[in-house]
């Protein structure tokens, strides 16, 4: 069973930066789609950034130009570099990997990001 473990969350002032990491227990990142989601209190979970199976990155409009998703398949780790953070970025951030064969959706346990104004 593959496990995803996020780290790097915390409390930061508005305008600051954080880098989230998601480490997998196995070689799951190569050839699969993956992404970062977030869920703020009282809101639905939403996609923040994604890397397709082909390596194409997409971002939510709210984070474009501020967040960067990347992966290091040798280290079985995915990253989310978050710059110019805003209070509205406050949420629990989850990493996700969707394997095609077999079709399974894996989630991490989440890491809290809090941005103070």
N, C-alpha and C positions, 0 to 999 in steps of 0.2 A: 504494500500500500504506500503510495507516494504521499509525503507530507510536505507542506509549504509552511515556512516560518518567516514571518515579517519581523523587521526590526528597524530602528531609526526614528520612530515617532517621538514626540515630546512636546514641550511648551516652548513657543518662540514668539517674539514680538512681530507685529506687522512689519513687512518689509524684509524680514529675515529669510533664512534658507534652512532646509532640511533635506537629507537624502535618505529615502527609504530603501531597504533591501528586502528581497524575498529569496530565500535559499530553499532549494528543493532537496529532498532526500535521495533523489535519483536523477538520471539524465533525462529530464522531461522537457526541457526548454527547446531542444533542437527539433525543428520541424513541426512545432505546434504553435497555435495561437495563444497569446497570453496578454494579461493586462492588469491594470490597477483600477479598482473601484473604490468608492467611498460612500459612507452613509452618515448623514448628520442626524441629530435627534429629531424625531418626528417626520423624517423624510425617507423617501425610498432610496435604495442603493442605486448609485449612478456610475456610469463608466467615466473614468478620468482619462485614461490613455491606454492604447492597445498596440500590440505588435502582431501583425498577421502571420500566417504560416510562411508567407513569402518575405517577411521582414519589413513590410510597410507599416509605418507608424501613423496613428491617428490620435487626435486629442479632442476633448470636449472644448467647446468654444470658450468656456470660462477659464481655461488654463492654458490656452494656446499662447506661446511666446514666454511662458513662465515655467512650465514643467517640461521635463525631458525624460522619456522612458528609454531604457537601454537594457541589454542583457549580456551576460558573459557565460556562454555555454560551457566553457572549460571549468568554470567555478559553480555551475548550476545555480546561478544567481541572476535575478532581475532587479533593476534599480528604478527609482523614480526620484529624479532630482527636482526639487521644488524651490523655486526662487521667487522673490517679491511676494511672499505669502500675505494673504489677506485674512481678516477674521472669518469671512465666509468660506474659507478653506477648512475650517475646523470640522473634523469628522473622524470616524474610524475608517482607516484605509485598509483595504483587503487586496491581496494579490490573487490572481486567478489564472489557471492554465486549463485549456480545453484540448484534450487529446482526441485526435480523429479516429485512430484505430487502437483500442476500442474507443467509442465516444463517451468520454468521462469528463466531468467538470470538477476540477480540484480547487479548493479554497483554502487560504490561510486563515489563521485565527483572528487577524486584524491587529492593527496598531493605531493608537490614538494620536492624532495630531491636533493640537490646540494652538490657535493663533490669537494672541491678545492684541487689543487695539491701543 
